[in-house]
């Protein structure tokens, strides 16, 4: 697991370095514009918060990834038209949420990132949230195709478009600390979440 996280961290660093080197006209291509309601916290060179992509949530409100600074986040990439794997990913996250809440660990936020920006507009995301009875501490976000491909590459999520409009994709759940660093991931559907949950508790 430590090896996998080091590889993911290196991928983030490499991508950010490439982006910065192609913006020489800017003095600081990786500056962070923080939301006023988030606590101040330093970020490392492998933080997801360094990505400057623009997103919107299920209510149509603009978001940057740095908006989620200050609290641990459980995140996954999904698409709302997914007939099987994505509902199971959401079910796995909800089971983790239930176990954490039952233990009194309720300071984690939940983030679903759409891999289908062409169809997953805010209305579709809101309907998905309602259908799966996701609470107020869940956000679903979408961006343009370029930003979607960027976050998929950084997270190591493989996505293959299909002729019917769907996707073949890897199934991962990520634990991101308050500084935007990936500290744990759960691969596959219905995987044993014990180690993942223990790490969640360590972050709170």
C-alpha positions in Angstrom: 0.0 0.0 0.0 2.8 2.4 0.8 4.4 1.7 -2.6 1.1 2.5 -4.3 0.7 5.8 -2.4 4.2 6.8 -3.3 3.5 6.2 -7.0 0.3 8.2 -6.8 2.2 11.0 -5.1 4.9 11.0 -7.8 2.1 11.2 -10.4 0.7 14.3 -8.8 4.1 15.9 -8.5 5.0 15.1 -12.2 1.7 16.4 -13.5 1.9 19.6 -11.5 5.5 20.1 -12.6 4.5 19.7 -16.2 1.6 22.2 -15.8 3.9 24.8 -14.2 6.6 24.5 -16.7 4.2 25.3 -19.5 3.0 28.5 -17.9 6.3 30.4 -17.8 4.5 33.7 -18.2 3.0 33.3 -14.8 5.1 33.9 -11.6 3.2 31.3 -9.7 1.2 28.8 -11.7 0.3 26.7 -8.7 -1.0 29.3 -6.4 -4.1 28.3 -4.4 -7.2 30.5 -4.1 -8.8 29.3 -0.9 -12.4 29.5 0.2 -13.0 31.9 3.0 -14.7 29.3 5.2 -11.8 26.9 5.1 -9.1 26.7 7.8 -5.6 27.7 6.8 -3.4 24.7 6.3 -0.1 24.2 4.4 -0.1 21.8 1.5 2.7 19.6 0.1 3.9 19.2 -3.4 1.7 16.2 -3.8 -1.5 17.8 -2.7 -4.6 17.6 -4.9 -5.4 21.2 -3.8 -2.6 22.4 -6.1 -4.8 21.5 -9.1 -6.5 24.7 -10.4 -9.4 23.1 -12.3 -12.8 24.6 -12.1 -15.7 22.4 -10.9 -19.4 22.8 -10.0 -21.4 20.8 -7.5 -24.9 19.4 -7.6 -26.4 22.8 -6.7 -24.5 24.5 -9.5 -22.1 26.2 -7.2 -18.5 26.7 -8.4 -15.8 24.7 -6.7 -12.1 24.3 -6.7 -10.5 21.2 -5.1 -9.0 23.5 -2.5 -12.5 24.2 -1.2 -12.3 20.8 0.6 -9.3 21.8 2.6 -9.4 21.4 6.3 -11.3 18.1 6.7 -10.6 14.5 5.7 -12.4 13.6 2.5 -13.5 10.2 1.1 -13.7 10.5 -2.6 -14.4 8.3 -5.7 -15.0 8.8 -9.4 -18.4 7.7 -10.7 -21.0 8.6 -13.4 -24.7 8.8 -12.8 -25.7 6.5 -15.7 -23.6 3.7 -14.5 -25.8 0.6 -14.1 -23.7 -1.5 -11.7 -20.2 -0.6 -10.5 -20.9 3.0 -9.5 -23.9 2.3 -7.3 -21.8 -0.4 -5.6 -19.0 2.1 -5.0 -21.5 4.5 -3.4 -22.9 1.7 -1.3 -19.4 0.8 -0.1 -18.8 4.4 0.9 -22.1 4.6 2.7 -21.2 1.5 4.6 -17.9 3.1 5.6 -19.9 6.3 6.6 -22.2 4.2 8.7 -19.4 2.5 10.6 -17.6 5.8 11.2 -20.8 7.5 12.4 -21.6 4.5 14.7 -18.1 5.0 16.3 -18.6 8.7 16.7 -16.3 9.7 13.9 -18.4 12.1 11.8 -16.0 14.8 10.7 -15.4 13.4 7.3 -16.8 14.9 4.0 -17.7 12.8 1.0 -16.9 13.7 -2.6 -18.1 12.0 -5.8 -16.3 13.2 -8.9 -18.1 12.6 -12.3 -16.2 11.0 -15.1 -19.1 11.9 -17.5 -19.2 15.7 -17.7 -21.2 15.6 -21.0 -24.2 14.1 -19.2 -23.7 14.7 -15.6 -25.0 18.3 -15.2 -25.9 19.6 -11.8 -29.5 18.4 -12.1 -28.4 14.9 -12.8 -26.0 15.0 -9.9 -28.7 16.3 -7.6 -31.1 13.5 -8.7 -28.4 10.9 -8.1 -27.8 12.3 -4.6 -31.5 12.2 -3.8 -31.9 8.7 -5.3 -29.1 7.4 -3.1 -30.1 9.4 -0.1 -26.8 11.1 0.3 -26.5 13.5 3.2 -25.5 17.2 3.4 -21.9 16.2 3.9 -21.8 14.7 0.4 -20.9 16.7 -2.7 -21.0 15.6 -6.3 -18.9 17.6 -8.7 -18.4 17.9 -12.5 -16.0 19.8 -14.7 -15.0 20.0 -18.4 -13.5 17.0 -20.1 -9.9 18.2 -19.7 -10.2 18.7 -16.0 -11.9 15.3 -15.6 -9.1 13.6 -17.5 -6.6 15.4 -15.3 -8.0 14.3 -12.0 -8.4 10.8 -13.3 -4.8 10.7 -14.2 -3.7 12.1 -10.9 -5.9 9.6 -9.0 -4.8 6.7 -11.2 -8.4 5.9 -12.3 -8.5 4.3 -15.7 -11.5 5.3 -17.8 -12.4 3.8 -21.2 -15.4 5.2 -23.1 -17.8 2.6 -24.6 -19.8 2.8 -27.7 -23.1 2.9 -25.7 -22.0 6.0 -23.9 -20.9 4.2 -20.7 -17.4 3.6 -19.4 -15.2 0.8 -18.3 -13.4 2.1 -15.3 -11.3 1.1 -12.3 -13.1 1.1 -9.0 -11.3 3.0 -6.2 -12.2 4.8 -3.1 -9.7 7.3 -1.8 -9.0 8.8 1.6 -7.6 12.3 1.3 -6.3 14.1 4.4 -7.1 17.8 5.2 -4.1 18.9 3.2 -5.2 17.2 0.0 -2.8 14.2 0.2 -4.0 10.7 -0.7 -3.2 8.6 2.4 -5.2 5.4 1.7 -7.2 3.8 -1.0 -9.6 0.9 -1.3 -9.5 -1.0 -4.6 -12.3 -3.1 -6.0 -15.9 -3.5 -5.1 -17.1 -4.8 -1.7 -13.4 -4.9 -0.5 -12.7 -5.2 3.2 -12.7 -1.6 4.5 -11.2 -2.3 8.0 -7.8 -0.8 7.3 -9.4 2.1 5.4 -11.7 2.8 8.3 -8.9 2.6 10.8 -6.9 5.2 8.8 -10.0 7.5 8.7 -10.2 7.4 12.5 -6.5 8.3 12.7 -7.1 11.5 10.7 -9.9 12.9 12.8 
